[in-house]
Amino acid sequence: MRIFPRGREGDPPIVIAHRGASCRALENSLAAFSLSLTDRADMIEFDVRLSADGEPVVIHDQKTGRSARENVTVARCDAARLRKIRLKNGEPVPFLSDVLDLIRGAVPVNIESKTEGGIGASLKVIDGMRYRGEIVLSSGLREECLAARSARPDLPCGLVTGRPSASDIAFCLRHSLSSIHPDHRRLTVLRIRKVREAGLPLIPYTVDDADDFIRLVESGADGVFSNRAEELRKAWRERFRGGG
């Protein structure tokens, strides 16, 4: 998979649609994912939490209020209850099976587990659907990364972090993680160099400014997560055509 890592110098960086085309549609909604499919995104990222009965729900926050018309705690509601809740755009709250059924392998996906057990439950859905598209797993929870490596060592898995510490880098190397995903606001030249020296692909989040994007890639990032993925891809193409 091209994300791990870029090939030759000058190859375009990967720009991952963060929660879909979330600058043009509600984040983590089927509408946002549909726009990313139309854009032929490099990859679509989305978050997974678990319902009270263990079903993977595609939502970022612990509570639904920021993106839905009702405010409930995801982990305290069973799947049947959550399916009755409407997002602010009128769609039902999506489950992992809904999103994978929409994408159908057209572009790679990055499933980020936000909670303990999210990786295992997601893999159960993936296997049950016999999903054949390209998948990257990730989490900011080290236990979830370990679960991914144990259950599916064939799938890439990245560690989500704030500032990529020496401990983070060592953890990734020790457990053969495929990449590290830090907060771009906490990256320094020294931190980027340390990650690059370790041989880890570096995919910062969440980068929406074209100048920041170009600077990060020129400093050594292999790509970025962005709410404005299509705009950044266009900025890279224009820069390349312009000869830098």
Helices and strands as residue ranges (DSSP letters): E 14-18, H 30-39, E 43-50, E 56-57, G 74-76, H 79-83, H 96-103, E 109-113, H 118-129, E 135-139, H 142-151, E 157-160, H 166-174, E 179-181, G 184-186, H 189-197, H 210-219, E 223-226, H 229-241
